[in-house]
Amino acid sequence: MKVLLDTATVIAAIKGRLPVVLRLAQLKPAEVAVSAVSRMEAEMALRLAPKTNARFARLLKEFFAAVKVLDFTEAEVAQAVSLAPYLPQGADALKSFELQLAATALSHQLTLITSTPQRFALIPGLDAEKWA
């Protein structure tokens, strides 16, 4: 299985949350990817929490060096646009970063690992799982 980790899953891995660590241990680094958006969110969270930054900055840097970080390119833009008819509107609408994650996972044929798989239930062809 090849996976795309969302920000919450990356943070759980860095903090040593057992369910996530055990699942990651079953995969090769080449089978794990993170979107550039999730990387940005994780690094911003560290900067906004100086105590956490001191504890986890090195681990986060090593983590991102070991996995693929995927940019949001024209292929992902096209994928996101094609999802428009399937997306809920109003209060249930996906946030832009969620749409970017879904499009990235679909473009690269990855299973999205997220703390909120139910948010992605209406997207056809997207596999989403919760590990923690």
N, CA, C and O atoms as a DFTB+ gen file, in Angstrom:
528 C
 N C O
     1  1       0.845      -1.171       0.000
     2  2       0.000       0.000       0.000
     3  2       0.895       1.239       0.000
     4  3       1.901       1.291       0.707
     5  1       0.523       2.214      -0.785
     6  2       1.201       3.510      -0.780
     7  2       0.226       4.515      -0.189
     8  3      -0.969       4.492      -0.483
     9  1       0.765       5.410       0.663
    10  2      -0.116       6.285       1.426
    11  2       0.312       7.742       1.344
    12  3       1.476       8.061       1.101
    13  1      -0.669       8.618       1.556
    14  2      -0.467      10.056       1.692
    15  2      -0.944      10.427       3.087
    16  3      -2.115      10.239       3.416
    17  1      -0.050      10.949       3.899
    18  2      -0.385      11.297       5.280
    19  2      -0.869      12.735       5.382
    20  3      -0.273      13.640       4.797
    21  1      -1.948      12.945       6.125
    22  2      -2.371      14.318       6.389
    23  2      -1.566      14.878       7.558
    24  3      -0.767      14.167       8.168
    25  1      -1.779      16.143       7.861
    26  2      -0.999      16.813       8.902
    27  2      -1.149      16.143      10.261
    28  3      -0.155      15.937      10.958
    29  1      -2.368      15.801      10.645
    30  2      -2.597      15.182      11.950
    31  2      -1.863      13.849      12.065
    32  3      -1.366      13.505      13.138
    33  1      -1.793      13.107      10.980
    34  2      -1.099      11.822      10.999
    35  2       0.410      12.020      11.086
    36  3       1.094      11.272      11.784
    37  1       0.931      13.016      10.386
    38  2       2.360      13.333      10.482
    39  2       2.705      13.694      11.924
    40  3       3.691      13.200      12.472
    41  1       1.908      14.538      12.528
    42  2       2.163      14.964      13.904
    43  2       2.069      13.772      14.859
    44  3       2.872      13.651      15.784
    45  1       1.090      12.896      14.634
    46  2       0.970      11.695      15.469
    47  2       2.212      10.818      15.338
    48  3       2.679      10.253      16.327
    49  1       2.746      10.701      14.135
    50  2       3.959       9.906      13.929
    51  2       5.147      10.523      14.658
    52  3       5.920       9.814      15.304
    53  1       5.291      11.828      14.556
    54  2       6.416      12.518      15.193
    55  2       6.318      12.418      16.713
    56  3       7.333      12.315      17.402
    57  1       5.107      12.450      17.223
    58  2       4.908      12.354      18.671
    59  2       4.952      10.909      19.173
    60  3       4.834      10.663      20.373
    61  1       5.121       9.957      18.256
    62  2       5.259       8.562      18.656
    63  2       3.965       7.867      18.997
    64  3       3.974       6.912      19.773
    65  1       2.841       8.314      18.440
    66  2       1.559       7.655      18.692
    67  2       1.618       6.230      18.132
    68  3       1.813       6.027      16.934
    69  1       1.450       5.271      19.008
    70  2       1.692       3.876      18.688
    71  2       0.940       3.360      17.460
    72  3       1.566       2.722      16.615
    73  1      -0.368       3.601      17.314
    74  2      -1.047       3.052      16.129
    75  2      -0.427       3.542      14.813
    76  3      -0.310       2.776      13.858
    77  1      -0.036       4.801      14.769
    78  2       0.554       5.365      13.553
    79  2       1.965       4.817      13.349
    80  3       2.324       4.419      12.241
    81  1       2.749       4.797      14.399
    82  2       4.127       4.302      14.307
    83  2       4.142       2.844      13.846
    84  3       4.959       2.471      13.003
    85  1       3.254       2.027      14.386
    86  2       3.207       0.617      13.997
    87  2       2.826       0.442      12.532
    88  3       3.396      -0.399      11.837
    89  1       1.865       1.234      12.060
    90  2       1.455       1.142      10.654
    91  2       2.580       1.615       9.735
    92  3       2.837       1.001       8.699
    93  1       3.248       2.700      10.112
    94  2       4.359       3.201       9.296
    95  2       5.512       2.204       9.252
    96  3       6.197       2.091       8.236
    97  1       5.726       1.489      10.335
    98  2       6.812       0.512      10.397
    99  2       6.616      -0.624       9.394
   100  3       7.575      -1.304       9.028
   101  1       5.390      -0.826       8.954
   102  2       5.091      -1.880       7.983
   103  2       5.373      -1.445       6.545
   104  3       5.333      -2.261       5.625
   105  1       5.659      -0.155       6.359
   106  2       5.867       0.395       5.024
   107  2       7.321       0.794       4.810
   108  3       8.050       1.077       5.760
   109  1       7.725       0.810       3.555
   110  2       9.033       1.336       3.185
   111  2       8.884       2.857       3.037
   112  3       7.805       3.336       2.689
   113  1       9.940       3.607       3.294
   114  2       9.836       5.072       3.131
   115  2       9.324       5.492       1.750
   116  3       8.618       6.495       1.638
   117  1       9.666       4.747       0.704
   118  2       9.210       5.084      -0.641
   119  2       7.702       4.924      -0.812
   120  3       7.136       5.422      -1.785
   121  1       7.043       4.235       0.122
   122  2       5.595       4.027       0.050
   123  2       4.821       5.101       0.816
   124  3       3.592       5.067       0.865
   125  1       5.537       6.044       1.408
   126  2       4.916       7.083       2.238
   127  2       5.149       8.448       1.601
   128  3       6.272       8.798       1.237
   129  1       4.072       9.205       1.477
   130  2       4.166      10.557       0.930
   131  2       3.408      11.527       1.826
   132  3       2.516      11.149       2.586
   133  1       3.793      12.779       1.708
   134  2       3.144      13.881       2.419
   135  2       2.969      14.999       1.406
   136  3       3.862      15.249       0.596
   137  1       1.831      15.669       1.443
   138  2       1.649      16.798       0.533
   139  2       2.441      17.997       1.050
   140  3       2.709      18.118       2.245
   141  1       2.800      18.864       0.136
   142  2       3.497      20.094       0.526
   143  2       2.639      20.899       1.502
   144  3       3.167      21.577       2.383
   145  1       1.316      20.824       1.346
   146  2       0.406      21.541       2.251
   147  2       0.519      20.978       3.668
   148  3       0.575      21.744       4.630
   149  1       0.553      19.666       3.807
   150  2       0.685      19.060       5.144
   151  2       2.045      19.376       5.751
   152  3       2.156      19.595       6.957
   153  1       3.063      19.399       4.928
   154  2       4.384      19.768       5.441
   155  2       4.354      21.193       5.977
   156  3       4.854      21.467       7.068
   157  1       3.764      22.096       5.201
   158  2       3.661      23.492       5.630
   159  2       2.906      23.605       6.953
   160  3       3.348      24.301       7.867
   161  1       1.774      22.922       7.051
   162  2       0.978      22.994       8.274
   163  2       1.742      22.463       9.482
   164  3       1.691      23.058      10.558
   165  1       2.444      21.353       9.313
   166  2       3.207      20.762      10.427
   167  2       4.341      21.689      10.859
   168  3       4.563      21.880      12.055
   169  1       5.055      22.262       9.902
   170  2       6.153      23.161      10.243
   171  2       5.647      24.454      10.876
   172  3       6.283      24.996      11.780
   173  1       4.507      24.948      10.402
   174  2       3.918      26.151      11.012
   175  2       3.479      25.868      12.441
   176  3       3.669      26.702      13.327
   177  1       2.902      24.711      12.668
   178  2       2.469      24.346      14.025
   179  2       3.656      24.328      14.975
   180  3       3.543      24.761      16.122
   181  1       4.791      23.832      14.505
   182  2       5.989      23.821      15.345
   183  2       6.462      25.234      15.678
   184  3       6.823      25.523      16.819
   185  1       6.456      26.093      14.692
   186  2       6.922      27.472      14.917
   187  2       6.028      28.229      15.892
   188  3       6.485      29.110      16.620
   189  1       4.762      27.873      15.893
   190  2       3.814      28.572      16.768
   191  2       3.827      28.024      18.185
   192  3       3.187      28.588      19.073
   193  1       4.544      26.936      18.407
   194  2       4.613      26.317      19.735
   195  2       6.082      26.094      20.099
   196  3       6.616      25.011      19.857
   197  1       6.739      27.096      20.672
   198  2       8.180      26.984      20.945
   199  2       8.581      25.773      21.785
   200  3       9.626      25.177      21.526
   201  1       7.784      25.392      22.778
   202  2       8.107      24.205      23.582
   203  2       8.124      22.950      22.711
   204  3       9.035      22.127      22.800
   205  1       7.114      22.823      21.881
   206  2       7.009      21.681      20.976
   207  2       8.141      21.721      19.958
   208  3       8.712      20.686      19.616
   209  1       8.460      22.906      19.482
   210  2       9.515      23.063      18.489
   211  2      10.829      22.479      18.996
   212  3      11.523      21.771      18.266
   213  1      11.160      22.769      20.216
   214  2      12.408      22.267      20.787
   215  2      12.433      20.739      20.834
   216  3      13.483      20.130      20.628
   217  1      11.304      20.129      21.097
   218  2      11.241      18.668      21.228
   219  2      11.179      17.936      19.893
   220  3      11.764      16.864      19.742
   221  1      10.469      18.515      18.926
   222  2      10.134      17.746      17.730
   223  2      10.713      18.274      16.418
   224  3      10.540      17.623      15.388
   225  1      11.379      19.403      16.407
   226  2      11.871      19.990      15.158
   227  2      12.812      19.047      14.408
   228  3      12.666      18.863      13.200
   229  1      13.771      18.453      15.106
   230  2      14.724      17.546      14.465
   231  2      14.010      16.315      13.910
   232  3      14.296      15.879      12.794
   233  1      13.082      15.755      14.687
   234  2      12.336      14.576      14.226
   235  2      11.529      14.888      12.973
   236  3      11.476      14.084      12.043
   237  1      10.902      16.055      12.954
   238  2      10.094      16.440      11.801
   239  2      10.979      16.612      10.570
   240  3      10.609      16.177       9.479
   241  1      12.129      17.233      10.732
   242  2      13.059      17.426       9.614
   243  2      13.505      16.075       9.065
   244  3      13.533      15.876       7.850
   245  1      13.854      15.149       9.952
   246  2      14.280      13.812       9.525
   247  2      13.136      13.056       8.844
   248  3      13.350      12.338       7.867
   249  1      11.933      13.225       9.366
   250  2      10.767      12.561       8.780
   251  2      10.566      13.023       7.343
   252  3      10.409      12.201       6.440
   253  1      10.570      14.343       7.130
   254  2      10.349      14.870       5.780
   255  2      11.492      14.523       4.832
   256  3      11.286      14.458       3.620
   257  1      12.685      14.299       5.359
   258  2      13.808      13.881       4.519
   259  2      13.650      12.425       4.076
   260  3      14.193      12.025       3.046
   261  1      12.912      11.640       4.851
   262  2      12.786      10.204       4.573
   263  2      11.615       9.854       3.656
   264  3      11.610       8.781       3.052
   265  1      10.629      10.734       3.540
   266  2       9.441      10.444       2.734
   267  2       9.370      11.388       1.537
   268  3      10.098      12.377       1.463
   269  1       8.487      11.066       0.611
   270  2       8.270      11.948      -0.540
   271  2       7.379      13.107      -0.108
   272  3       6.376      12.905       0.577
   273  1       7.746      14.310      -0.506
   274  2       6.874      15.466      -0.311
   275  2       6.379      15.862      -1.700
   276  3       7.165      16.214      -2.580
   277  1       5.060      15.797      -1.879
   278  2       4.452      16.017      -3.188
   279  2       3.919      17.440      -3.317
   280  3       3.163      17.915      -2.470
   281  1       4.323      18.106      -4.385
   282  2       3.832      19.447      -4.672
   283  2       2.431      19.380      -5.271
   284  3       1.990      18.330      -5.740
   285  1       1.745      20.510      -5.247
   286  2       0.427      20.630      -5.870
   287  2       0.667      21.201      -7.270
   288  3       0.871      22.404      -7.437
   289  1       0.639      20.318      -8.272
   290  2       0.990      20.688      -9.643
   291  2      -0.266      20.788     -10.517
   292  3      -1.390      20.681     -10.027
   293  1      -0.053      20.992     -11.805
   294  2      -1.171      21.072     -12.752
   295  2      -2.026      19.799     -12.731
   296  3      -3.246      19.870     -12.878
   297  1      -1.395      18.650     -12.552
   298  2      -2.151      17.386     -12.505
   299  2      -3.115      17.371     -11.324
   300  3      -4.253      16.918     -11.452
   301  1      -2.666      17.861     -10.183
   302  2      -3.526      17.906      -8.996
   303  2      -4.618      18.968      -9.152
   304  3      -5.743      18.779      -8.689
   305  1      -4.283      20.080      -9.804
   306  2      -5.293      21.116     -10.073
   307  2      -6.411      20.523     -10.923
   308  3      -7.589      20.691     -10.606
   309  1      -6.046      19.831     -12.000
   310  2      -7.051      19.218     -12.880
   311  2      -7.892      18.203     -12.122
   312  3      -9.106      18.126     -12.313
   313  1      -7.242      17.420     -11.258
   314  2      -7.964      16.431     -10.457
   315  2      -8.947      17.125      -9.519
   316  3     -10.089      16.685      -9.391
   317  1      -8.523      18.194      -8.868
   318  2      -9.391      18.930      -7.945
   319  2     -10.601      19.511      -8.677
   320  3     -11.725      19.443      -8.178
   321  1     -10.371      20.073      -9.846
   322  2     -11.468      20.650     -10.624
   323  2     -12.472      19.570     -11.017
   324  3     -13.678      19.815     -11.011
   325  1     -11.986      18.384     -11.357
   326  2     -12.886      17.293     -11.760
   327  2     -13.747      16.791     -10.598
   328  3     -14.768      16.141     -10.821
   329  1     -13.347      17.083      -9.376
   330  2     -14.109      16.640      -8.198
   331  2     -15.290      17.545      -7.877
   332  3     -16.163      17.158      -7.101
   333  1     -15.337      18.721      -8.448
   334  2     -16.356      19.721      -8.102
   335  2     -17.785      19.170      -8.035
   336  3     -18.498      19.481      -7.081
   337  1     -18.229      18.369      -9.002
   338  2     -19.619      17.884      -8.937
   339  2     -19.919      16.978      -7.740
   340  3     -21.083      16.805      -7.380
   341  1     -18.909      16.412      -7.130
   342  2     -19.102      15.456      -6.045
   343  2     -18.996      16.081      -4.660
   344  3     -19.263      15.418      -3.658
   345  1     -18.615      17.330      -4.600
   346  2     -18.332      17.948      -3.310
   347  2     -19.583      18.512      -2.658
   348  3     -20.407      19.134      -3.328
   349  1     -19.730      18.299      -1.357
   350  2     -20.850      18.909      -0.644
   351  2     -20.674      20.427      -0.594
   352  3     -19.561      20.946      -0.683
   353  1     -21.777      21.105      -0.452
   354  2     -21.751      22.569      -0.390
   355  2     -22.160      23.028       1.006
   356  3     -22.594      22.218       1.825
   357  1     -22.024      24.310       1.275
   358  2     -22.446      24.872       2.555
   359  2     -21.533      24.473       3.686
   360  3     -20.313      24.416       3.528
   361  1     -22.129      24.199       4.823
   362  2     -21.362      23.903       6.036
   363  2     -20.534      22.631       5.913
   364  3     -19.512      22.487       6.583
   365  1     -20.971      21.709       5.061
   366  2     -20.256      20.440       4.896
   367  2     -19.167      20.489       3.821
   368  3     -18.496      19.487       3.573
   369  1     -18.992      21.646       3.186
   370  2     -18.026      21.770       2.100
   371  2     -16.615      21.442       2.587
   372  3     -16.237      21.764       3.713
   373  1     -15.856      20.799       1.718
   374  2     -14.458      20.528       2.037
   375  2     -13.681      21.840       2.046
   376  3     -13.924      22.724       1.224
   377  1     -12.766      21.954       2.965
   378  2     -11.872      23.106       2.982
   379  2     -10.880      22.941       1.839
   380  3     -10.665      21.832       1.350
   381  1     -10.277      24.047       1.415
   382  2      -9.376      23.984       0.259
   383  2      -8.214      23.020       0.497
   384  3      -7.814      22.311      -0.426
   385  1      -7.663      22.976       1.716
   386  2      -6.552      22.053       1.950
   387  2      -7.025      20.601       1.895
   388  3      -6.256      19.723       1.504
   389  1      -8.274      20.329       2.278
   390  2      -8.804      18.970       2.177
   391  2      -8.959      18.559       0.709
   392  3      -8.671      17.424       0.330
   393  1      -9.418      19.506      -0.097
   394  2      -9.548      19.248      -1.529
   395  2      -8.168      19.001      -2.147
   396  3      -8.023      18.131      -3.005
   397  1      -7.169      19.748      -1.723
   398  2      -5.810      19.540      -2.219
   399  2      -5.291      18.149      -1.831
   400  3      -4.658      17.470      -2.639
   401  1      -5.562      17.738      -0.603
   402  2      -5.151      16.395      -0.168
   403  2      -5.824      15.323      -1.015
   404  3      -5.164      14.403      -1.500
   405  1      -7.136      15.440      -1.193
   406  2      -7.872      14.449      -1.985
   407  2      -7.355      14.389      -3.410
   408  3      -7.143      13.304      -3.950
   409  1      -7.154      15.539      -4.017
   410  2      -6.669      15.580      -5.401
   411  2      -5.264      14.991      -5.500
   412  3      -4.960      14.283      -6.460
   413  1      -4.417      15.270      -4.533
   414  2      -3.056      14.725      -4.533
   415  2      -3.092      13.208      -4.388
   416  3      -2.392      12.494      -5.107
   417  1      -3.905      12.720      -3.460
   418  2      -4.011      11.267      -3.269
   419  2      -4.519      10.584      -4.543
   420  3      -3.982       9.556      -4.952
   421  1      -5.539      11.148      -5.159
   422  2      -6.084      10.555      -6.382
   423  2      -5.076      10.614      -7.532
   424  3      -4.915       9.639      -8.266
   425  1      -4.405      11.740      -7.690
   426  2      -3.445      11.898      -8.790
   427  2      -2.304      10.892      -8.715
   428  3      -1.791      10.444      -9.740
   429  1      -1.916      10.543      -7.501
   430  2      -0.789       9.633      -7.317
   431  2      -1.225       8.218      -6.919
   432  3      -0.390       7.368      -6.607
   433  1      -2.541       7.977      -6.933
   434  2      -3.120       6.678      -6.581
   435  2      -2.647       6.227      -5.203
   436  3      -2.127       5.123      -5.039
   437  1      -2.838       7.098      -4.221
   438  2      -2.436       6.841      -2.846
   439  2      -3.662       6.745      -1.947
   440  3      -4.698       7.350      -2.225
   441  1      -3.537       5.991      -0.884
   442  2      -4.568       5.966       0.150
   443  2      -4.310       7.145       1.081
   444  3      -3.199       7.314       1.583
   445  1      -5.325       7.948       1.306
   446  2      -5.199       9.100       2.194
   447  2      -5.358       8.634       3.641
   448  3      -6.370       8.035       4.004
   449  1      -4.352       8.914       4.455
   450  2      -4.414       8.592       5.876
   451  2      -4.730       9.897       6.588
   452  3      -3.945      10.845       6.552
   453  1      -5.884       9.934       7.231
   454  2      -6.399      11.173       7.801
   455  2      -7.125      10.902       9.108
   456  3      -7.616       9.798       9.343
   457  1      -7.186      11.902       9.937
   458  2      -7.935      11.772      11.185
   459  2      -9.434      11.928      10.954
   460  3     -10.230      11.683      11.861
   461  1      -9.826      12.336       9.740
   462  2     -11.235      12.566       9.430
   463  2     -11.644      11.927       8.095
   464  3     -12.024      12.645       7.170
   465  1     -11.575      10.602       7.976
   466  2     -11.908       9.975       6.691
   467  2     -13.351      10.222       6.243
   468  3     -13.640      10.206       5.047
   469  1     -14.244      10.446       7.187
   470  2     -15.644      10.689       6.835
   471  2     -15.808      11.961       5.997
   472  3     -16.767      12.071       5.234
   473  1     -14.888      12.919       6.128
   474  2     -14.949      14.155       5.348
   475  2     -14.770      13.878       3.852
   476  3     -15.177      14.685       3.016
   477  1     -14.168      12.749       3.522
   478  2     -13.822      12.442       2.137
   479  2     -14.700      11.346       1.543
   480  3     -14.434      10.863       0.443
   481  1     -15.736      10.958       2.262
   482  2     -16.555       9.811       1.870
   483  2     -17.240       9.966       0.514
   484  3     -17.479       8.966      -0.163
   485  1     -17.560      11.182       0.104
   486  2     -18.280      11.393      -1.156
   487  2     -17.381      11.483      -2.379
   488  3     -17.878      11.609      -3.498
   489  1     -16.092      11.421      -2.191
   490  2     -15.177      11.558      -3.322
   491  2     -14.965      10.189      -3.959
   492  3     -14.403       9.287      -3.339
   493  1     -15.420      10.042      -5.203
   494  2     -15.327       8.728      -5.867
   495  2     -13.871       8.325      -6.110
   496  3     -13.044       9.128      -6.541
   497  1     -13.591       7.054      -5.817
   498  2     -12.274       6.515      -6.091
   499  2     -11.215       6.812      -5.058
   500  3     -10.077       6.360      -5.190
   501  1     -11.569       7.570      -4.023
   502  2     -10.579       7.921      -3.007
   503  2     -10.689       6.958      -1.836
   504  3     -11.756       6.797      -1.244
   505  1      -9.573       6.322      -1.513
   506  2      -9.496       5.484      -0.321
   507  2      -8.956       6.355       0.809
   508  3      -7.899       6.973       0.680
   509  1      -9.691       6.396       1.913
   510  2      -9.257       7.182       3.070
   511  2      -9.381       6.306       4.311
   512  3     -10.390       5.632       4.515
   513  1      -8.332       6.328       5.137
   514  2      -8.290       5.530       6.362
   515  2      -7.866       6.400       7.539
   516  3      -7.233       7.444       7.379
   517  1      -8.236       5.933       8.717
   518  2      -7.801       6.559       9.965
   519  2      -6.917       5.566      10.703
   520  3      -7.320       4.426      10.937
   521  1      -5.711       5.993      11.070
   522  2      -4.788       5.122      11.787
   523  2      -4.748       5.402      13.273
   524  3      -4.352       4.530      14.047
   525  1      -5.143       6.583      13.693
   526  2      -5.061       6.923      15.113
   527  2      -6.364       7.501      15.600
   528  3      -6.485       7.848      16.775
